[in-house]
Amino acid sequence: MSANLEQAGIAASLIMSLVSLLGWAYTLGVKLGSIETKVTTMWEIYVKDALSEARKGVKHGNPKPLEIRELFNDEIQQAIRKLNCEPKLKQHELLIKIEKTVGNQLMKISTERNIPYRTILGAALLVAEGTIK
């Protein structure tokens, strides 16, 4: 009789551990999914901000509009254009790709020309999308 109670206790303990583990995994999945959504939303907002800054500089006659040929040499422009080779790449994904690939060069341009980095990134995104040439 005591062996049966002991086995039942072990079985109940294993079942409770499994339920606890599944509950923990579900909670973790929900939390990470929520965080991912927030990060994606923030990136999308950042992309829109960068694009608006770049478009102001390129098209709307700021006192000193951006000249893409002066801003980016041919080598950087080609490197940026090559990054947009995947179909249906979202803007924030493309921006991350640009930053990871040529971010150091863009930061150097930003500091040398005293132009906000987000404006440089926005201009690079416009080049990658083919909006400006």
N, CA, C and O atoms as a MOPAC input file, in Angstrom:
PM7 MOZYME 1SCF
protein

 N      0.82100 1    -1.18300 1     0.00000 1
 C      0.00000 1     0.00000 1     0.00000 1
 C      0.87200 1     1.25600 1     0.00000 1
 O      0.57000 1     2.20400 1    -0.72600 1
 N      1.94200 1     1.28900 1     0.79300 1
 C      2.78500 1     2.46500 1     0.85400 1
 C      3.54600 1     2.66000 1    -0.45500 1
 O      3.85300 1     3.79500 1    -0.81700 1
 N      3.85900 1     1.56700 1    -1.17800 1
 C      4.53200 1     1.67900 1    -2.47800 1
 C      3.59800 1     2.32900 1    -3.48400 1
 O      4.02700 1     3.13600 1    -4.31000 1
 N      2.29900 1     1.97100 1    -3.41300 1
 C      1.31800 1     2.57800 1    -4.32300 1
 C      1.17200 1     4.07500 1    -4.05000 1
 O      1.10500 1     4.87800 1    -4.98100 1
 N      1.12400 1     4.44500 1    -2.76400 1
 C      1.02300 1     5.86100 1    -2.41200 1
 C      2.26600 1     6.61500 1    -2.85400 1
 O      2.18500 1     7.75700 1    -3.30800 1
 N      3.40600 1     5.97300 1    -2.71800 1
 C      4.65100 1     6.60800 1    -3.12900 1
 C      4.67900 1     6.81800 1    -4.64100 1
 O      5.08600 1     7.87800 1    -5.11600 1
 N      4.24300 1     5.80100 1    -5.40100 1
 C      4.19900 1     5.92600 1    -6.86100 1
 C      3.17000 1     6.96500 1    -7.29300 1
 O      3.40900 1     7.71000 1    -8.24300 1
 N      2.05300 1     7.02200 1    -6.62200 1
 C      1.02700 1     8.02000 1    -6.94300 1
 C      1.56100 1     9.42100 1    -6.65500 1
 O      1.28900 1    10.35400 1    -7.41100 1
 N      2.30900 1     9.57400 1    -5.58000 1
 C      2.90800 1    10.86100 1    -5.24300 1
 C      3.92200 1    11.28600 1    -6.29400 1
 O      3.96900 1    12.45200 1    -6.68400 1
 N      4.72500 1    10.34600 1    -6.74600 1
 C      5.72600 1    10.64000 1    -7.79100 1
 C      5.02400 1    11.02700 1    -9.09000 1
 O      5.42600 1    11.98300 1    -9.75300 1
 N      3.97600 1    10.28600 1    -9.45500 1
 C      3.22800 1    10.57700 1   -10.68000 1
 C      2.57400 1    11.95900 1   -10.59100 1
 O      2.61300 1    12.72600 1   -11.55300 1
 N      1.98000 1    12.27500 1    -9.45200 1
 C      1.34800 1    13.58900 1    -9.27000 1
 C      2.40000 1    14.69600 1    -9.34700 1
 O      2.15700 1    15.75300 1    -9.92900 1
 N      3.56100 1    14.44700 1    -8.76100 1
 C      4.63100 1    15.43200 1    -8.79400 1
 C      5.11700 1    15.66400 1   -10.22700 1
 O      5.35700 1    16.80400 1   -10.62500 1
 N      5.26000 1    14.59400 1   -10.99200 1
 C      5.69000 1    14.71400 1   -12.38300 1
 C      4.65400 1    15.47200 1   -13.21700 1
 O      5.01100 1    16.31600 1   -14.03900 1
 N      3.39600 1    15.17600 1   -13.00600 1
 C      2.32900 1    15.85800 1   -13.74000 1
 C      2.30800 1    17.34100 1   -13.40300 1
 O      2.17900 1    18.17700 1   -14.29800 1
 N      2.43200 1    17.67600 1   -12.12800 1
 C      2.43800 1    19.08100 1   -11.71100 1
 C      3.67000 1    19.80800 1   -12.27200 1
 O      3.57900 1    20.97000 1   -12.66700 1
 N      4.81100 1    19.12600 1   -12.30500 1
 C      6.02400 1    19.73000 1   -12.87400 1
 C      5.84100 1    19.99600 1   -14.35800 1
 O      6.24400 1    21.04700 1   -14.85600 1
 N      5.24000 1    19.05700 1   -15.06300 1
 C      4.99000 1    19.22300 1   -16.48700 1
 C      4.02500 1    20.37500 1   -16.75600 1
 O      4.24200 1    21.18100 1   -17.66100 1
 N      2.96000 1    20.44400 1   -15.96300 1
 C      1.99900 1    21.54500 1   -16.10900 1
 C      2.68400 1    22.88400 1   -15.82900 1
 O      2.46300 1    23.85900 1   -16.54700 1
 N      3.49500 1    22.92700 1   -14.81000 1
 C      4.22200 1    24.14900 1   -14.46700 1
 C      5.17100 1    24.55100 1   -15.59500 1
 O      5.24800 1    25.72500 1   -15.95700 1
 N      5.89000 1    23.57800 1   -16.14800 1
 C      6.81100 1    23.84800 1   -17.24400 1
 C      6.06500 1    24.36800 1   -18.47700 1
 O      6.51300 1    25.32300 1   -19.11100 1
 N      4.94500 1    23.75400 1   -18.81600 1
 C      4.15300 1    24.20900 1   -19.96000 1
 C      3.60400 1    25.61600 1   -19.72700 1
 O      3.59200 1    26.43900 1   -20.64200 1
 N      3.15600 1    25.88700 1   -18.51700 1
 C      2.66400 1    27.23100 1   -18.17900 1
 C      3.76400 1    28.27100 1   -18.28700 1
 O      3.53400 1    29.37600 1   -18.78000 1
 N      4.94500 1    27.92700 1   -17.83400 1
 C      6.09100 1    28.83200 1   -17.91200 1
 C      6.46300 1    29.09400 1   -19.36700 1
 O      6.72100 1    30.23700 1   -19.74500 1
 N      6.49200 1    28.03700 1   -20.19000 1
 C      6.83300 1    28.18800 1   -21.60700 1
 C      5.80000 1    29.05600 1   -22.32500 1
 O      6.16600 1    29.90300 1   -23.13900 1
 N      4.52400 1    28.85600 1   -22.03400 1
 C      3.46700 1    29.66100 1   -22.65500 1
 C      3.61500 1    31.13500 1   -22.25800 1
 O      3.53800 1    32.02300 1   -23.10700 1
 N      3.82400 1    31.38100 1   -20.98100 1
 C      3.97600 1    32.75900 1   -20.49800 1
 C      5.18300 1    33.42400 1   -21.13800 1
 O      5.10800 1    34.57600 1   -21.56400 1
 N      6.27700 1    32.71300 1   -21.20500 1
 C      7.48400 1    33.25000 1   -21.82600 1
 C      7.23400 1    33.57400 1   -23.29900 1
 O      7.66200 1    34.61900 1   -23.78800 1
 N      6.54400 1    32.67900 1   -24.00100 1
 C      6.22700 1    32.91500 1   -25.41000 1
 C      5.36200 1    34.13800 1   -25.60600 1
 O      5.59300 1    34.92100 1   -26.52700 1
 N      4.37400 1    34.31200 1   -24.75900 1
 C      3.48700 1    35.47500 1   -24.85600 1
 C      4.26600 1    36.75200 1   -24.56800 1
 O      4.11100 1    37.74400 1   -25.28200 1
 N      5.09700 1    36.74100 1   -23.53700 1
 C      5.88000 1    37.93300 1   -23.18100 1
 C      6.85100 1    38.29800 1   -24.29600 1
 O      6.95100 1    39.46800 1   -24.66500 1
 N      7.57500 1    37.30600 1   -24.84400 1
 C      8.52700 1    37.59200 1   -25.91000 1
 C      7.81200 1    38.09200 1   -27.16400 1
 O      8.31200 1    38.97800 1   -27.85700 1
 N      6.64900 1    37.52500 1   -27.45200 1
 C      5.87500 1    37.99200 1   -28.59900 1
 C      5.44700 1    39.43400 1   -28.42500 1
 O      5.46600 1    40.21000 1   -29.38100 1
 N      5.06500 1    39.79400 1   -27.22400 1
 C      4.66000 1    41.16600 1   -26.93200 1
 C      5.84200 1    42.12000 1   -27.05200 1
 O      5.70500 1    43.21800 1   -27.59100 1
 N      6.98800 1    41.70600 1   -26.55700 1
 C      8.19600 1    42.53500 1   -26.64400 1
 C      8.59100 1    42.70500 1   -28.10700 1
 O      8.94400 1    43.80800 1   -28.52500 1
 N      8.53700 1    41.63100 1   -28.88900 1
 C      8.88100 1    41.70200 1   -30.30500 1
 C      7.97300 1    42.68500 1   -31.03500 1
 O      8.43900 1    43.45200 1   -31.87700 1
 N      6.68700 1    42.66600 1   -30.71900 1
 C      5.74900 1    43.59700 1   -31.33500 1
 C      6.10400 1    45.03500 1   -30.98600 1
 O      6.05700 1    45.91000 1   -31.85000 1
 N      6.45700 1    45.29000 1   -29.73800 1
 C      6.82300 1    46.63700 1   -29.31600 1
 C      8.09900 1    47.10500 1   -30.01000 1
 O      8.18300 1    48.25400 1   -30.44400 1
 N      9.09100 1    46.22100 1   -30.11900 1
 C     10.34700 1    46.57800 1   -30.77300 1
 C     10.10000 1    46.86900 1   -32.25300 1
 O     10.62800 1    47.84200 1   -32.79200 1
 N      9.30300 1    46.03300 1   -32.90400 1
 C      8.98400 1    46.25400 1   -34.31800 1
 C      8.27100 1    47.57900 1   -34.50200 1
 O      8.57700 1    48.31800 1   -35.43700 1
 N      7.33900 1    47.89000 1   -33.63800 1
 C      6.61900 1    49.16600 1   -33.72600 1
 C      7.57300 1    50.33600 1   -33.55400 1
 O      7.48200 1    51.32100 1   -34.28600 1
 N      8.48300 1    50.24000 1   -32.59900 1
 C      9.44600 1    51.32100 1   -32.38500 1
 C     10.34200 1    51.49100 1   -33.60800 1
 O     10.64200 1    52.61800 1   -34.00400 1
 N     10.77100 1    50.38100 1   -34.20700 1
 C     11.59400 1    50.47800 1   -35.41200 1
 C     10.81800 1    51.13800 1   -36.54200 1
 O     11.36300 1    51.96800 1   -37.26900 1
 N      9.53400 1    50.76900 1   -36.69400 1
 C      8.73100 1    51.37100 1   -37.75600 1
 C      8.59500 1    52.87800 1   -37.55000 1
 O      8.64900 1    53.64400 1   -38.51200 1
 N      8.42200 1    53.29800 1   -36.31700 1
 C      8.34200 1    54.73500 1   -36.01700 1
 C      9.67600 1    55.40100 1   -36.32100 1
 O      9.71000 1    56.48400 1   -36.90400 1
 N     10.76800 1    54.76500 1   -35.93400 1
 C     12.10100 1    55.31600 1   -36.19800 1
 C     12.34100 1    55.44000 1   -37.70400 1
 O     12.89500 1    56.43600 1   -38.17100 1
 N     11.91900 1    54.41900 1   -38.46200 1
 C     12.09100 1    54.44500 1   -39.91800 1
 C     11.31900 1    55.61600 1   -40.50800 1
 O     11.84600 1    56.34800 1   -41.34500 1
 N     10.08200 1    55.79700 1   -40.08100 1
 C      9.26900 1    56.90200 1   -40.60300 1
 C      9.88800 1    58.25100 1   -40.24900 1
 O      9.86700 1    59.17400 1   -41.06300 1
 N     10.43300 1    58.37100 1   -39.05400 1
 C     11.09300 1    59.60700 1   -38.64300 1
 C     12.31900 1    59.85700 1   -39.52300 1
 O     12.53700 1    60.97200 1   -39.99600 1
 N     13.10800 1    58.81500 1   -39.73400 1
 C     14.31000 1    58.95200 1   -40.56500 1
 C     13.94200 1    59.31600 1   -41.99700 1
 O     14.59300 1    60.16200 1   -42.61100 1
 N     12.90500 1    58.68500 1   -42.53000 1
 C     12.47400 1    58.99600 1   -43.89800 1
 C     11.96900 1    60.42800 1   -44.00700 1
 O     12.26600 1    61.12000 1   -44.98200 1
 N     11.21200 1    60.87300 1   -43.01800 1
 C     10.68600 1    62.24400 1   -43.09000 1
 C     11.82300 1    63.25000 1   -43.03900 1
 O     11.79100 1    64.25200 1   -43.75300 1
 N     12.83200 1    62.99800 1   -42.20200 1
 C     13.99100 1    63.89300 1   -42.13400 1
 C     14.74200 1    63.90600 1   -43.45500 1
 O     15.12700 1    64.96700 1   -43.94800 1
 N     14.95000 1    62.72400 1   -44.02700 1
 C     15.69900 1    62.64400 1   -45.28500 1
 C     14.91800 1    63.29800 1   -46.42200 1
 O     15.50200 1    63.99900 1   -47.24900 1
 N     13.62100 1    63.07700 1   -46.47100 1
 C     12.81600 1    63.66700 1   -47.54600 1
 C     12.77300 1    65.18800 1   -47.42900 1
 O     12.75700 1    65.88900 1   -48.44000 1
 N     12.75400 1    65.69700 1   -46.19900 1
 C     12.80700 1    67.15700 1   -46.01500 1
 C     14.08800 1    67.70400 1   -46.61100 1
 O     14.08900 1    68.71500 1   -47.31300 1
 N     15.18300 1    67.01300 1   -46.31400 1
 C     16.47600 1    67.45800 1   -46.81000 1
 C     16.61500 1    67.29400 1   -48.30700 1
 O     17.29400 1    68.09100 1   -48.95400 1
 N     15.98600 1    66.27500 1   -48.87000 1
 C     16.14400 1    65.99300 1   -50.28800 1
 C     15.17500 1    66.80000 1   -51.14000 1
 O     15.57000 1    67.31900 1   -52.18400 1
 N     13.91900 1    66.92100 1   -50.72400 1
 C     12.89200 1    67.44600 1   -51.62300 1
 C     12.29300 1    68.78600 1   -51.24200 1
 O     11.83500 1    69.51100 1   -52.12500 1
 N     12.27500 1    69.13900 1   -50.00300 1
 C     11.46600 1    70.27700 1   -49.58000 1
 C     12.23300 1    71.57600 1   -49.43400 1
 O     11.78400 1    72.47800 1   -48.72600 1
 N     13.34500 1    71.69000 1   -50.06800 1
 C     14.05200 1    72.95800 1   -50.10300 1
 C     14.54400 1    73.45400 1   -48.75900 1
 O     14.43900 1    74.64500 1   -48.46700 1
 N     15.07400 1    72.57400 1   -47.94300 1
 C     15.70900 1    73.04000 1   -46.71100 1
 C     16.82800 1    74.00900 1   -47.08200 1
 O     17.29800 1    73.99200 1   -48.22000 1
 N     17.25900 1    74.84300 1   -46.15800 1
 C     18.32700 1    75.78300 1   -46.47800 1
 C     19.54200 1    75.08900 1   -47.10600 1
 O     20.22600 1    75.66300 1   -47.95300 1
 N     19.79500 1    73.87900 1   -46.68900 1
 C     20.89900 1    73.12900 1   -47.26800 1
 C     20.39100 1    71.72300 1   -47.59200 1
 O     20.57000 1    70.80300 1   -46.79400 1
 N     19.75600 1    71.54800 1   -48.76400 1
 C     19.20300 1    70.23000 1   -49.09600 1
 C     20.30800 1    69.18700 1   -49.27600 1
 O     21.44300 1    69.50900 1   -49.63000 1
 N     19.95000 1    67.96100 1   -49.02800 1
 C     20.91700 1    66.87600 1   -49.17200 1
 C     21.15000 1    66.58700 1   -50.65200 1
 O     20.20200 1    66.46900 1   -51.42800 1
 N     22.39000 1    66.47800 1   -51.02400 1
 C     22.76600 1    66.06000 1   -52.36800 1
 C     23.33700 1    64.65200 1   -52.22800 1
 O     24.43500 1    64.46200 1   -51.70400 1
 N     22.57700 1    63.67400 1   -52.70100 1
 C     22.95400 1    62.27500 1   -52.48800 1
 C     24.32800 1    61.97000 1   -53.08500 1
 O     25.11800 1    61.25400 1   -52.46800 1
 N     24.62100 1    62.49100 1   -54.25300 1
 C     25.91900 1    62.21600 1   -54.89100 1
 C     27.07500 1    62.79000 1   -54.06100 1
 O     28.16700 1    62.22200 1   -54.03800 1
 N     26.83500 1    63.89700 1   -53.39300 1
 C     27.86300 1    64.47100 1   -52.52300 1
 C     27.92400 1    63.72900 1   -51.18600 1
 O     28.99000 1    63.58200 1   -50.58900 1
 N     26.76500 1    63.26900 1   -50.73400 1
 C     26.67000 1    62.61100 1   -49.43800 1
 C     27.28000 1    61.21000 1   -49.46700 1
 O     28.08200 1    60.85300 1   -48.60400 1
 N     26.89000 1    60.42200 1   -50.46900 1
 C     27.35000 1    59.03600 1   -50.59000 1
 C     28.15200 1    58.88700 1   -51.87300 1
 O     27.68100 1    59.25000 1   -52.95000 1
 N     29.35700 1    58.35700 1   -51.76000 1
 C     30.11500 1    58.08200 1   -52.98100 1
 C     29.48900 1    56.88100 1   -53.70000 1
 O     28.61700 1    56.20600 1   -53.15100 1
 N     29.93800 1    56.62400 1   -54.92200 1
 C     29.35200 1    55.54600 1   -55.73500 1
 C     29.46800 1    54.18600 1   -55.06600 1
 O     28.56100 1    53.36000 1   -55.16800 1
 N     30.57300 1    53.95300 1   -54.38500 1
 C     30.79100 1    52.66900 1   -53.71800 1
 C     29.74000 1    52.42100 1   -52.63400 1
 O     29.16700 1    51.33400 1   -52.55900 1
 N     29.49000 1    53.41600 1   -51.80600 1
 C     28.48400 1    53.27200 1   -50.74400 1
 C     27.08700 1    53.13900 1   -51.35200 1
 O     26.28500 1    52.32500 1   -50.89200 1
 N     26.79200 1    53.93500 1   -52.38300 1
 C     25.48100 1    53.83500 1   -53.03200 1
 C     25.24600 1    52.42700 1   -53.58400 1
 O     24.16000 1    51.87100 1   -53.42200 1
 N     26.24800 1    51.85800 1   -54.22800 1
 C     26.10400 1    50.50100 1   -54.77400 1
 C     25.91200 1    49.48100 1   -53.65300 1
 O     25.08900 1    48.57200 1   -53.76900 1
 N     26.66600 1    49.63200 1   -52.57800 1
 C     26.53200 1    48.71000 1   -51.44400 1
 C     25.12800 1    48.79200 1   -50.84800 1
 O     24.54500 1    47.77400 1   -50.47400 1
 N     24.59200 1    50.00200 1   -50.76300 1
 C     23.24800 1    50.19300 1   -50.20700 1
 C     22.20200 1    49.59000 1   -51.13300 1
 O     21.28400 1    48.91300 1   -50.66900 1
 N     22.32500 1    49.82500 1   -52.42200 1
 C     21.34000 1    49.29700 1   -53.38500 1
 C     21.31900 1    47.77200 1   -53.39400 1
 O     20.25800 1    47.16800 1   -53.55100 1
 N     22.47400 1    47.15100 1   -53.23000 1
 C     22.56000 1    45.68600 1   -53.23800 1
 C     21.81800 1    45.05900 1   -52.05700 1
 O     21.41900 1    43.89600 1   -52.12000 1
 N     21.63600 1    45.81700 1   -50.99800 1
 C     20.98000 1    45.27600 1   -49.80000 1
 C     19.49500 1    45.04200 1   -50.00700 1
 O     18.88900 1    44.25200 1   -49.28300 1
 N     18.90300 1    45.70900 1   -50.97700 1
 C     17.46100 1    45.58000 1   -51.21400 1
 C     17.20300 1    44.56800 1   -52.32600 1
 O     16.50200 1    44.86300 1   -53.29400 1
 N     17.77500 1    43.37700 1   -52.18100 1
 C     17.61300 1    42.35400 1   -53.21200 1
 C     16.50800 1    41.35800 1   -52.87600 1
 O     16.05100 1    40.63000 1   -53.75700 1
 N     16.07600 1    41.31300 1   -51.63900 1
 C     15.02200 1    40.38200 1   -51.24500 1
 C     13.65700 1    41.00700 1   -51.50100 1
 O     13.42000 1    42.15500 1   -51.12700 1
 N     12.76400 1    40.26300 1   -52.13200 1
 C     11.43100 1    40.82400 1   -52.36200 1
 C     10.63900 1    40.94000 1   -51.05200 1
 O     10.78200 1    40.13000 1   -50.13600 1
 N      9.81800 1    41.96200 1   -51.00500 1
 C      8.90800 1    42.18900 1   -49.86900 1
 C      9.63200 1    42.39200 1   -48.53900 1
 O      9.11900 1    42.01700 1   -47.48500 1
 N     10.80300 1    42.97600 1   -48.59100 1
 C     11.52700 1    43.31000 1   -47.36900 1
 C     10.87900 1    44.56000 1   -46.78600 1
 O     10.73400 1    45.56200 1   -47.48600 1
 N     10.49200 1    44.51500 1   -45.52300 1
 C      9.87500 1    45.67500 1   -44.88800 1
 C     10.92000 1    46.75500 1   -44.66400 1
 O     12.11400 1    46.47400 1   -44.56500 1
 N     10.44700 1    48.00600 1   -44.58600 1
 C     11.37500 1    49.12000 1   -44.44700 1
 C     12.24900 1    49.00200 1   -43.21600 1
 O     13.45000 1    49.26600 1   -43.28500 1
 N     11.66700 1    48.60800 1   -42.08300 1
 C     12.49100 1    48.52200 1   -40.87600 1
 C     13.51400 1    47.39000 1   -40.98600 1
 O     14.60500 1    47.49600 1   -40.42700 1
 N     13.18200 1    46.31300 1   -41.69300 1
 C     14.14600 1    45.23400 1   -41.89000 1
 C     15.29100 1    45.69600 1   -42.80300 1
 O     16.45800 1    45.38000 1   -42.56800 1
 N     14.92900 1    46.44900 1   -43.84500 1
 C     15.94200 1    46.98700 1   -44.74700 1
 C     16.84200 1    47.98900 1   -44.02400 1
 O     18.05500 1    48.00500 1   -44.23200 1
 N     16.24600 1    48.81500 1   -43.18100 1
 C     17.03500 1    49.78900 1   -42.42700 1
 C     18.02500 1    49.09300 1   -41.49300 1
 O     19.17200 1    49.52500 1   -41.36800 1
 N     17.58900 1    48.03100 1   -40.84500 1
 C     18.48700 1    47.27000 1   -39.96700 1
 C     19.62800 1    46.67700 1   -40.78900 1
 O     20.78300 1    46.69500 1   -40.36300 1
 N     19.29900 1    46.15400 1   -41.96400 1
 C     20.31400 1    45.58700 1   -42.84900 1
 C     21.32400 1    46.66000 1   -43.27900 1
 O     22.53000 1    46.41100 1   -43.30000 1
 N     20.82700 1    47.84200 1   -43.61700 1
 C     21.69600 1    48.95300 1   -44.00400 1
 C     22.62300 1    49.31100 1   -42.84800 1
 O     23.83000 1    49.46600 1   -43.03100 1
 N     22.05000 1    49.44000 1   -41.66900 1
 C     22.82800 1    49.84400 1   -40.49300 1
 C     23.90900 1    48.82300 1   -40.17500 1
 O     25.04000 1    49.19100 1   -39.85500 1
 N     23.56500 1    47.54500 1   -40.26200 1
 C     24.55000 1    46.50600 1   -39.94400 1
 C     25.66000 1    46.44200 1   -40.97900 1
 O     26.80400 1    46.13700 1   -40.64400 1
 N     25.33100 1    46.73000 1   -42.23700 1
 C     26.31300 1    46.57800 1   -43.30600 1
 C     27.19500 1    47.80400 1   -43.49100 1
 O     28.41900 1    47.68400 1   -43.54400 1
 N     26.58500 1    48.98200 1   -43.58900 1
 C     27.36100 1    50.19900 1   -43.86400 1
 C     27.18200 1    51.25500 1   -42.76900 1
 O     27.48600 1    52.42900 1   -42.97700 1
 N     26.70000 1    50.83900 1   -41.63000 1
 C     26.43600 1    51.76700 1   -40.53000 1
 C     27.64300 1    52.56900 1   -40.09700 1
 O     27.52600 1    53.76200 1   -39.81500 1
 N     28.80700 1    51.93200 1   -40.03900 1
 C     30.01300 1    52.65200 1   -39.62000 1
 C     30.37300 1    53.74900 1   -40.61400 1
 O     30.76200 1    54.84800 1   -40.22000 1
 N     30.24200 1    53.44800 1   -41.89800 1
 C     30.52900 1    54.44800 1   -42.92600 1
 C     29.50800 1    55.58900 1   -42.85900 1
 O     29.85700 1    56.75900 1   -43.01900 1
 N     28.24300 1    55.22900 1   -42.62200 1
 C     27.20400 1    56.26000 1   -42.53100 1
 C     27.41300 1    57.14200 1   -41.29900 1
 O     27.17800 1    58.35000 1   -41.35000 1
 N     27.85200 1    56.54100 1   -40.19700 1
 C     28.12600 1    57.32100 1   -38.99400 1
 C     29.26900 1    58.29700 1   -39.23700 1
 O     29.23400 1    59.43200 1   -38.76200 1
 N     30.27300 1    57.85900 1   -39.97100 1
 C     31.39700 1    58.73000 1   -40.30400 1
 C     30.90900 1    59.92300 1   -41.14300 1
 O     31.31100 1    61.06100 1   -40.90300 1
 N     30.05000 1    59.65500 1   -42.11300 1
 C     29.48000 1    60.73200 1   -42.94300 1
 C     28.67500 1    61.68600 1   -42.06600 1
 O     28.76700 1    62.90600 1   -42.20300 1
 N     27.89100 1    61.11000 1   -41.16800 1
 C     27.05100 1    61.90900 1   -40.27100 1
 C     27.88200 1    62.86500 1   -39.42400 1
 O     27.54300 1    64.04100 1   -39.28900 1
 N     28.96300 1    62.36100 1   -38.85800 1
 C     29.78700 1    63.21200 1   -37.99200 1
 C     30.60700 1    64.21200 1   -38.79200 1
 O     30.78200 1    65.35200 1   -38.36200 1
 N     31.11200 1    63.80000 1   -39.95000 1
 C     31.90000 1    64.71900 1   -40.77100 1
 C     31.06200 1    65.86700 1   -41.31600 1
 O     31.53200 1    67.00200 1   -41.38700 1
 N     29.83200 1    65.57900 1   -41.69700 1
 C     28.97300 1    66.59200 1   -42.31700 1
 C     28.05100 1    67.28900 1   -41.32400 1
 O     27.33000 1    68.22300 1   -41.67500 1
 N     28.08500 1    66.82100 1   -40.07600 1
 C     27.23000 1    67.38000 1   -39.03200 1
 C     25.74200 1    67.27900 1   -39.40700 1
 O     24.98200 1    68.23900 1   -39.28500 1
 N     25.36200 1    66.08300 1   -39.86400 1
 C     23.97900 1    65.77500 1   -40.22800 1
 C     23.50800 1    64.68000 1   -39.27500 1
 O     24.24400 1    63.72400 1   -39.03200 1
 N     22.28500 1    64.80000 1   -38.72600 1
 C     21.81200 1    63.75500 1   -37.80800 1
 C     21.86400 1    62.36600 1   -38.46000 1
 O     21.55100 1    62.19900 1   -39.63900 1
 N     22.26300 1    61.39000 1   -37.66400 1
 C     22.41300 1    60.01800 1   -38.17100 1
 C     21.10500 1    59.49000 1   -38.73500 1
 O     21.11300 1    58.79700 1   -39.75200 1
 N     19.97900 1    59.80000 1   -38.09800 1
 C     18.69800 1    59.29500 1   -38.60300 1
 C     18.40400 1    59.86500 1   -39.98800 1
 O     17.75200 1    59.20500 1   -40.79700 1
 N     18.87000 1    61.07100 1   -40.27300 1
 C     18.68400 1    61.65400 1   -41.59500 1
 C     19.52600 1    60.90600 1   -42.61800 1
 O     19.07300 1    60.64200 1   -43.73100 1
 N     20.74800 1    60.56800 1   -42.23800 1
 C     21.62500 1    59.79600 1   -43.11400 1
 C     21.01800 1    58.42200 1   -43.37700 1
 O     21.00400 1    57.95200 1   -44.51500 1
 N     20.51700 1    57.78000 1   -42.32300 1
 C     19.87700 1    56.47000 1   -42.49500 1
 C     18.64700 1    56.56900 1   -43.39500 1
 O     18.42000 1    55.70400 1   -44.24200 1
 N     17.86100 1    57.61900 1   -43.21100 1
 C     16.68400 1    57.81200 1   -44.06300 1
 C     17.07100 1    57.98700 1   -45.51600 1
 O     16.43200 1    57.42700 1   -46.40700 1
 N     18.11800 1    58.76400 1   -45.76000 1
 C     18.59800 1    58.95200 1   -47.13000 1
 C     19.09500 1    57.63100 1   -47.71000 1
 O     18.84100 1    57.32600 1   -48.87500 1
 N     19.79500 1    56.85600 1   -46.90600 1
 C     20.28400 1    55.53900 1   -47.35800 1
 C     19.10900 1    54.63100 1   -47.69100 1
 O     19.16100 1    53.88000 1   -48.66500 1
 N     18.05700 1    54.69300 1   -46.89400 1
 C     16.87800 1    53.87700 1   -47.16900 1
 C     16.21200 1    54.30400 1   -48.47900 1
 O     15.75100 1    53.46200 1   -49.25000 1
 N     16.16400 1    55.60500 1   -48.72400 1
 C     15.60200 1    56.09000 1   -49.98900 1
 C     16.44500 1    55.60900 1   -51.17800 1
 O     15.90300 1    55.25800 1   -52.22600 1
 N     17.75400 1    55.59500 1   -51.01100 1
 C     18.63500 1    55.09500 1   -52.06900 1
 C     18.38600 1    53.60400 1   -52.27500 1
 O     18.27000 1    53.15200 1   -53.41400 1
 N     18.30300 1    52.83100 1   -51.18500 1
 C     18.09800 1    51.39100 1   -51.27600 1
 C     16.77700 1    51.04800 1   -51.96400 1
 O     16.69400 1    50.09100 1   -52.73400 1
 N     15.75400 1    51.83800 1   -51.67700 1
 C     14.44100 1    51.58200 1   -52.28100 1
 C     14.36400 1    52.07800 1   -53.72200 1
 O     13.42600 1    51.75200 1   -54.44900 1
 N     15.35700 1    52.86600 1   -54.13000 1
 C     15.34900 1    53.39600 1   -55.49100 1
 C     14.50200 1    54.64900 1   -55.63700 1
 O     14.24100 1    55.09700 1   -56.75400 1
 N     14.06600 1    55.22200 1   -54.50600 1
 C     13.24700 1    56.43100 1   -54.53500 1
 C     14.04900 1    57.60800 1   -55.06200 1
 O     13.53300 1    58.43600 1   -55.81200 1
 N     15.31800 1    57.67800 1   -54.66600 1
 C     16.21200 1    58.70800 1   -55.19500 1
 C     17.44000 1    58.02200 1   -55.77100 1
 O     17.85700 1    56.96300 1   -55.30100 1
 N     17.99600 1    58.62800 1   -56.77200 1
 C     19.15300 1    58.00400 1   -57.44100 1
 C     20.33700 1    58.90400 1   -57.41300 1
 O     21.39700 1    58.54700 1   -57.92600 1

